[in-house]
Amino acid sequence: MAEDAKPANPRAIWKGAISFGLVHVPVSLHTATSEQEIDFDWLDKRSMDPVGYKRINKRTGKEITKENIVKGVKLEGDDYVVLSDDEIKAAYPKRTQTIQIESFVKATEVSFVYIEKPYYLAPDGRAGRVYALLREALEKSGVIGIARFVLHNKEHLAALIPAGPALMLGTLRWAEEIRSPEPLDLPKAGAGDLKPAELKMAQQLIAQMTQAWQPGQFKDDFSSAIRALVSQKAKAGDKATVQPLEEAPDLGGADNVVDLTELLRQSLGGKTRGGGGAAKTGKKPAAKSPVASRKKAA
Protein backbone atom coordinates (compact mmCIF):
# COMPACT_ATOMS: atom_id res chain seq x y z
CA MET A 1 0.00 0.00 0.00
CA ALA A 2 1.29 3.50 -0.83
CA GLU A 3 2.24 5.67 2.13
CA ASP A 4 -0.48 8.23 1.35
CA ALA A 5 -3.19 5.60 0.80
CA LYS A 6 -6.12 5.77 3.20
CA PRO A 7 -6.91 2.70 5.33
CA ALA A 8 -9.99 0.71 4.35
CA ASN A 9 -13.26 1.71 6.01
CA PRO A 10 -13.84 -0.38 9.14
CA ARG A 11 -16.67 -2.88 8.98
CA ALA A 12 -19.91 -1.76 10.62
CA ILE A 13 -21.10 -4.02 13.43
CA TRP A 14 -24.60 -2.45 13.50
CA LYS A 15 -26.66 -0.21 11.23
CA GLY A 16 -29.73 1.81 12.08
CA ALA A 17 -30.64 5.35 13.10
CA ILE A 18 -30.39 7.81 15.99
CA SER A 19 -33.89 8.95 16.94
CA PHE A 20 -34.80 12.12 18.84
CA GLY A 21 -38.18 13.77 18.53
CA LEU A 22 -39.31 12.99 14.99
CA VAL A 23 -35.78 13.14 13.58
CA HIS A 24 -33.93 10.01 12.45
CA VAL A 25 -30.22 10.06 11.67
CA PRO A 26 -29.10 6.95 9.72
CA VAL A 27 -25.80 5.75 11.17
CA SER A 28 -23.47 2.78 11.31
CA LEU A 29 -21.75 1.61 14.51
CA HIS A 30 -18.02 0.88 14.58
CA THR A 31 -15.73 -0.39 17.33
CA ALA A 32 -13.67 2.51 18.69
CA THR A 33 -11.06 0.48 20.54
CA SER A 34 -8.46 -2.11 19.62
CA GLU A 35 -7.52 -4.65 22.25
CA GLN A 36 -3.74 -4.56 22.71
CA GLU A 37 -3.30 -7.21 25.39
CA ILE A 38 -1.67 -10.48 24.45
CA ASP A 39 -4.15 -13.29 23.84
CA PHE A 40 -2.60 -16.63 24.79
CA ASP A 41 -4.42 -19.43 22.92
CA TRP A 42 -4.27 -23.01 24.12
CA LEU A 43 -2.60 -25.41 21.66
CA ASP A 44 -1.94 -29.14 21.73
CA LYS A 45 1.87 -29.31 21.84
CA ARG A 46 1.85 -32.69 20.06
CA SER A 47 -0.03 -31.53 16.94
CA MET A 48 -0.30 -27.70 17.36
CA ASP A 49 -4.09 -27.99 17.09
CA PRO A 50 -6.24 -25.43 18.94
CA VAL A 51 -7.54 -26.71 22.27
CA GLY A 52 -11.26 -26.09 22.86
CA TYR A 53 -13.69 -26.75 25.67
CA LYS A 54 -15.65 -29.98 26.02
CA ARG A 55 -19.13 -30.26 27.49
CA ILE A 56 -18.48 -32.32 30.60
CA ASN A 57 -20.95 -33.54 33.21
CA LYS A 58 -19.23 -32.37 36.41
CA ARG A 59 -20.64 -35.23 38.45
CA THR A 60 -19.79 -38.14 36.13
CA GLY A 61 -16.86 -36.59 34.29
CA LYS A 62 -18.33 -37.81 30.99
CA GLU A 63 -18.77 -35.71 27.84
CA ILE A 64 -22.40 -35.01 26.86
CA THR A 65 -23.99 -33.84 23.63
CA LYS A 66 -25.47 -30.39 23.02
CA GLU A 67 -28.98 -31.88 22.75
CA ASN A 68 -28.86 -32.93 26.40
CA ILE A 69 -27.96 -29.48 27.73
CA VAL A 70 -30.59 -27.09 29.08
CA LYS A 71 -30.14 -23.59 30.51
CA GLY A 72 -30.82 -23.10 34.20
CA VAL A 73 -30.80 -20.04 36.46
CA LYS A 74 -29.63 -20.79 39.98
CA LEU A 75 -31.83 -19.81 42.92
CA GLU A 76 -30.95 -20.03 46.60
CA GLY A 77 -29.67 -23.38 47.76
CA ASP A 78 -29.59 -26.10 45.11
CA ASP A 79 -32.73 -25.03 43.20
CA TYR A 80 -32.70 -23.98 39.55
CA VAL A 81 -35.29 -22.60 37.15
CA VAL A 82 -34.87 -24.26 33.73
CA LEU A 83 -35.66 -22.11 30.68
CA SER A 84 -36.17 -23.38 27.15
CA ASP A 85 -34.57 -21.66 24.16
CA ASP A 86 -38.03 -20.44 23.07
CA GLU A 87 -38.70 -18.90 26.49
CA ILE A 88 -35.34 -17.15 26.46
CA LYS A 89 -35.88 -15.87 22.92
CA ALA A 90 -39.32 -14.52 23.85
CA ALA A 91 -37.80 -12.65 26.81
CA TYR A 92 -35.14 -10.93 24.69
CA PRO A 93 -35.57 -7.21 24.03
CA LYS A 94 -37.14 -6.70 20.61
CA ARG A 95 -34.39 -6.21 18.05
CA THR A 96 -34.68 -2.69 16.66
CA GLN A 97 -32.39 -0.58 14.52
CA THR A 98 -32.89 2.57 16.56
CA ILE A 99 -30.74 4.42 19.08
CA GLN A 100 -33.63 6.02 20.95
CA ILE A 101 -32.56 9.18 22.79
CA GLU A 102 -34.62 9.50 25.96
CA SER A 103 -33.11 12.66 27.43
CA PHE A 104 -30.15 15.04 27.34
CA VAL A 105 -27.99 15.63 30.43
CA LYS A 106 -24.82 17.50 31.32
CA ALA A 107 -21.80 15.27 30.70
CA THR A 108 -20.48 15.97 34.21
CA GLU A 109 -23.59 14.36 35.70
CA VAL A 110 -22.66 10.90 34.40
CA SER A 111 -19.98 9.32 36.59
CA PHE A 112 -17.02 7.45 35.09
CA VAL A 113 -18.30 4.47 37.10
CA TYR A 114 -21.08 3.93 34.55
CA ILE A 115 -18.95 4.09 31.38
CA GLU A 116 -18.38 0.68 29.79
CA LYS A 117 -17.26 0.66 26.12
CA PRO A 118 -16.97 3.33 23.39
CA TYR A 119 -18.08 3.06 19.75
CA TYR A 120 -17.88 5.42 16.78
CA LEU A 121 -21.04 6.39 14.91
CA ALA A 122 -20.67 7.29 11.24
CA PRO A 123 -23.36 8.90 9.04
CA ASP A 124 -24.92 6.42 6.66
CA GLY A 125 -26.00 7.25 3.13
CA ARG A 126 -26.83 10.98 2.78
CA ALA A 127 -27.07 11.61 6.52
CA GLY A 128 -23.90 13.74 6.78
CA ARG A 129 -25.70 17.07 7.23
CA VAL A 130 -28.15 15.96 9.91
CA TYR A 131 -25.33 14.03 11.63
CA ALA A 132 -23.27 17.24 11.76
CA LEU A 133 -26.27 19.20 13.04
CA LEU A 134 -26.80 16.83 15.96
CA ARG A 135 -23.07 16.77 16.77
CA GLU A 136 -22.74 20.57 16.79
CA ALA A 137 -25.99 21.07 18.73
CA LEU A 138 -24.75 18.71 21.45
CA GLU A 139 -21.35 20.41 21.56
CA LYS A 140 -22.77 23.94 21.83
CA SER A 141 -25.38 22.88 24.39
CA GLY A 142 -22.77 21.19 26.58
CA VAL A 143 -24.87 18.05 26.94
CA ILE A 144 -24.83 14.39 25.94
CA GLY A 145 -27.76 12.20 24.90
CA ILE A 146 -28.90 9.27 27.03
CA ALA A 147 -30.31 6.51 24.85
CA ARG A 148 -31.28 2.86 24.63
CA PHE A 149 -30.42 0.47 21.82
CA VAL A 150 -30.23 -3.28 21.24
CA LEU A 151 -26.95 -4.92 20.18
CA HIS A 152 -26.42 -8.70 20.00
CA ASN A 153 -29.90 -9.35 21.49
CA LYS A 154 -29.08 -7.29 24.58
CA GLU A 155 -30.50 -3.92 25.52
CA HIS A 156 -27.93 -1.27 26.39
CA LEU A 157 -28.08 2.10 28.06
CA ALA A 158 -25.75 4.46 26.21
CA ALA A 159 -24.40 8.01 26.08
CA LEU A 160 -24.28 9.88 22.76
CA ILE A 161 -21.19 12.10 22.97
CA PRO A 162 -19.72 14.68 20.55
CA ALA A 163 -15.97 14.05 20.18
CA GLY A 164 -14.28 16.33 17.63
CA PRO A 165 -15.60 15.42 14.18
CA ALA A 166 -17.26 12.25 15.51
CA LEU A 167 -20.35 11.27 17.42
CA MET A 168 -19.46 8.51 19.84
CA LEU A 169 -21.78 6.06 21.55
CA GLY A 170 -20.54 4.89 24.92
CA THR A 171 -22.41 1.99 26.47
CA LEU A 172 -23.25 2.55 30.14
CA ARG A 173 -23.68 0.09 32.95
CA TRP A 174 -27.14 -0.10 34.49
CA ALA A 175 -27.34 1.36 38.00
CA GLU A 176 -28.22 -2.07 39.40
CA GLU A 177 -24.88 -3.41 38.09
CA ILE A 178 -22.84 -1.00 40.25
CA ARG A 179 -22.03 -2.45 43.63
CA SER A 180 -22.47 -0.28 46.70
CA PRO A 181 -19.26 0.68 48.55
CA GLU A 182 -21.04 0.38 51.90
CA PRO A 183 -19.59 -3.07 52.82
CA LEU A 184 -16.06 -1.66 52.41
CA ASP A 185 -14.23 -0.23 55.41
CA LEU A 186 -13.85 3.29 53.98
CA PRO A 187 -13.03 6.45 55.93
CA LYS A 188 -15.92 8.90 56.12
CA ALA A 189 -16.09 11.64 53.50
CA GLY A 190 -14.70 14.99 54.59
CA ALA A 191 -11.46 16.09 56.21
CA GLY A 192 -12.29 14.33 59.48
CA ASP A 193 -9.20 14.05 61.68
CA LEU A 194 -6.78 15.01 58.90
CA LYS A 195 -4.36 17.77 59.85
CA PRO A 196 -4.65 20.97 57.79
CA ALA A 197 -0.90 20.91 57.09
CA GLU A 198 -1.13 17.35 55.73
CA LEU A 199 -4.01 18.26 53.44
CA LYS A 200 -2.21 21.39 52.22
CA MET A 201 0.98 19.48 51.36
CA ALA A 202 -1.02 16.75 49.57
CA GLN A 203 -2.75 19.44 47.48
CA GLN A 204 0.62 21.04 46.66
CA LEU A 205 2.01 17.71 45.50
CA ILE A 206 -1.06 17.09 43.34
CA ALA A 207 -0.69 20.57 41.83
CA GLN A 208 2.97 19.88 40.95
CA MET A 209 2.04 16.61 39.23
CA THR A 210 -0.97 18.01 37.36
CA GLN A 211 -0.52 18.29 33.58
CA ALA A 212 -2.54 18.21 30.37
CA TRP A 213 -3.98 14.80 29.51
CA GLN A 214 -1.76 13.16 26.88
CA PRO A 215 -2.94 9.54 26.47
CA GLY A 216 -0.21 8.76 23.94
CA GLN A 217 2.51 9.00 26.57
CA PHE A 218 1.21 5.92 28.38
CA LYS A 219 2.22 2.58 26.87
CA ASP A 220 1.45 -1.05 27.64
CA ASP A 221 5.02 -2.15 28.48
CA PHE A 222 4.07 -5.77 29.20
CA SER A 223 2.40 -6.31 25.82
CA SER A 224 5.33 -4.60 24.06
CA ALA A 225 7.79 -6.93 25.79
CA ILE A 226 5.78 -10.03 24.86
CA ARG A 227 5.47 -8.88 21.22
CA ALA A 228 9.23 -8.33 21.09
CA LEU A 229 9.79 -11.86 22.44
CA VAL A 230 7.31 -13.32 19.92
CA SER A 231 9.02 -11.45 17.07
CA GLN A 232 12.43 -12.67 18.17
CA LYS A 233 11.29 -16.31 18.28
CA ALA A 234 9.46 -15.98 14.95
CA LYS A 235 12.59 -14.63 13.21
CA ALA A 236 14.55 -17.55 14.64
CA GLY A 237 12.06 -19.94 12.99
CA ASP A 238 10.53 -21.05 16.28
CA LYS A 239 6.88 -20.99 15.13
CA ALA A 240 4.02 -23.24 14.04
CA THR A 241 0.98 -22.86 11.75
CA VAL A 242 -2.52 -22.97 13.26
CA GLN A 243 -5.81 -23.04 11.33
CA PRO A 244 -7.31 -19.49 11.33
CA LEU A 245 -10.73 -18.71 12.79
CA GLU A 246 -13.77 -17.87 10.64
CA GLU A 247 -14.75 -14.24 10.07
CA ALA A 248 -18.00 -12.73 11.38
CA PRO A 249 -20.81 -12.11 8.85
CA ASP A 250 -21.81 -8.64 7.57
CA LEU A 251 -24.91 -6.93 8.97
CA GLY A 252 -27.67 -5.19 6.98
CA GLY A 253 -29.10 -1.79 5.78
CA ALA A 254 -30.15 1.70 6.92
CA ASP A 255 -32.94 4.22 6.54
CA ASN A 256 -33.18 7.24 4.23
CA VAL A 257 -32.86 10.87 5.35
CA VAL A 258 -36.09 12.87 5.46
CA ASP A 259 -36.82 16.62 5.68
CA LEU A 260 -34.86 17.69 8.77
CA THR A 261 -36.28 21.20 9.21
CA GLU A 262 -39.87 20.00 9.14
CA LEU A 263 -39.21 17.18 11.62
CA LEU A 264 -37.46 19.54 14.02
CA ARG A 265 -40.40 21.98 13.75
CA GLN A 266 -42.90 19.20 14.42
CA SER A 267 -40.86 17.89 17.36
CA LEU A 268 -40.70 21.35 18.95
CA GLY A 269 -44.40 21.92 18.26
CA GLY A 270 -45.26 18.80 20.21
CA LYS A 271 -43.94 20.28 23.45
CA THR A 272 -46.08 22.16 25.98
CA ARG A 273 -45.64 25.90 26.33
CA GLY A 274 -44.17 25.33 29.77
CA GLY A 275 -41.29 23.47 28.10
CA GLY A 276 -41.67 20.33 30.17
CA GLY A 277 -43.75 18.12 27.91
CA ALA A 278 -42.47 15.34 25.70
CA ALA A 279 -42.78 15.46 21.93
CA LYS A 280 -46.05 13.94 20.75
CA THR A 281 -44.54 10.90 19.18
CA GLY A 282 -46.63 8.25 20.92
CA LYS A 283 -43.70 7.41 23.22
CA LYS A 284 -43.56 7.74 27.00
CA PRO A 285 -41.68 10.73 28.49
CA ALA A 286 -37.99 10.15 29.19
CA ALA A 287 -37.03 8.97 32.66
CA LYS A 288 -35.89 11.72 35.06
CA SER A 289 -32.63 10.00 35.95
CA PRO A 290 -30.56 8.80 32.95
CA VAL A 291 -28.75 6.19 34.98
CA ALA A 292 -31.64 4.99 37.12
CA SER A 293 -32.34 1.28 37.31
CA ARG A 294 -34.67 0.08 34.58
CA LYS A 295 -37.85 -1.68 35.58
CA LYS A 296 -37.72 -5.35 34.75
CA ALA A 297 -40.44 -6.72 32.49
CA ALA A 298 -43.08 -8.76 34.23
Secondary structure, DSSP 8 states (H G I E B T S, - for coil): --TT--------SEEEEEEETTEEEEEEEEE-----S-----B-TTT--B-----B-TTT--B--GGG--EEEE-STT-EEEE-HHHHHHHS----SEEEEEEEEEGGGS-GGGEEEEEEEEE-TT-HHHHHHHHHHHHHHTEEEEEEEEETTEEEEEEEEEETTEEEEEEE--GGGS--STTS----SS-TT--HHHHHHHHHHHHHH-----GGG---HHHHHHHHHHHHHHHTT----------------------HHHHHHHHHHTS-TTS-S--SSSS----SSTTS------
